[in-house]
């Protein structure tokens, strides 16, 4: 009876030890910390990225009463959070202006909830 309990207890300890070792050794289990967690967007012409950028310009126009027209995504980065943050540099033209300007936009997207929010939008000066 005591030998059976000892064997069961030994199996439990062995299982705990193996799981903790796998957690430390395996990249599947290991959580790597990435400073800031931002990753460059490989293709700024990707339809999803363009959709997010268009949303940013449209939302900014509503909030600020402006008439910016989206032209292109110059570059961007994504960060996985509770959803995805998109930090984009967007080229847009203001009304009948001859030249476009660049703007930095931050959009938080949670597609499974049909949630999208413009967190910031500002002209890049200089």
N, C-alpha and C positions, 0 to 999 in steps of 0.2 A: 504494500500500500504506500509506504513512504518512498520507495524507489519509483513508483509510478508518478507520484506528485513531483519528485525531484526531476524526473525526466520531462514532465510537462513544463515545469518551471524553466528548465534549461532550454527547451524548444522556444519558449516565449522570449527569453533573453537573446537567444541566437537570432530569432526573427527581427527583433528590435535592432540588434547590432548590424545585421545585413542591410536593413532598410536605411539606417543612418549612414552606412558606408556607401551605398548606392547614391544617396542624396549628395554626398560630398564628391564622389568620383565621376558621376555621370553628368555630361552637359545637358541631358534631357531634364534632369531633376534640378540642376543648379540654376539659381537665379543670378544672372550677370547684371551688374549695375552699370548702366550707361549714363555718363554725365549728361544731364539735360534730356537725354533720350530722343533727340531730333535726328532724323535720317533724311538725306537729300532725296528729292523726287527725281527719278531718272528721266522721265518723259513729261515735260511740262505741257505737252499737247494731248496728254491722256484725257479722254472724254470726261472722266470723273473729276479730274483736277480742273478742267475748264468749267465744268458745271459748278464746282465750289467757288471758283473765281467769279463767275457770272453772278452767283448768289451774293457774294461779298459786295460787288459793285451795285447791284440792285438794292440791296438792303441799306448800303451807305446812302444811296440816293434818297430812299424813303426817310431815313433818319436825319439827314443833313439838308434835305431840300435841294440837292444838286442834280445835274443832268449829265453825269459821267457816262461815257459809252465804253464798254469793255472792248479791248483790242486783243490782248494776249497775256499769257502767263510767261513772265521772263524766267523765273526760277521759283523754287519752293522747297519746303521741308515738311515732313509729317512727324507727329509724335503720338504714340498710342497711349491713351489715357482711358477713361471710361467712355470710349469712342475714339475718335481721331481728331487731333488738332492739326490744322493746315496753316502753315505760315508761308504766305505767298507774296511774291513781288509781281504786281500786276501793272501792265501798261494800259492806260485808259485816256480817252480824249474828252475834254470838257466842252460840250456844246459845239460851237463852230470854230474852236481853236484849231490852228494849223498843226501844232505839234502835240503829241501825246506826252503825258507825264507818267512817272512811276509812283506806285502806291504800295505800301506794306499792309497786308490784311491778315488777320488771325481769325480763323473760323473753326468752331467746334462742331463736329458732325457725329451723330449717333443714328445711322441709317435704320437700324432695327426698330427704333422708336419713332422714326420719321421726324427727328429733331435735328435742327441745324441753327446755329446762332453765330452772328458776327460779334466777335469780342473786341476787335479794334480795327481801325482803318485810318491810315494817315499817309499824307504825301511824303515822298522821300525827297528831301531838299538837297541841293548841291550837286 
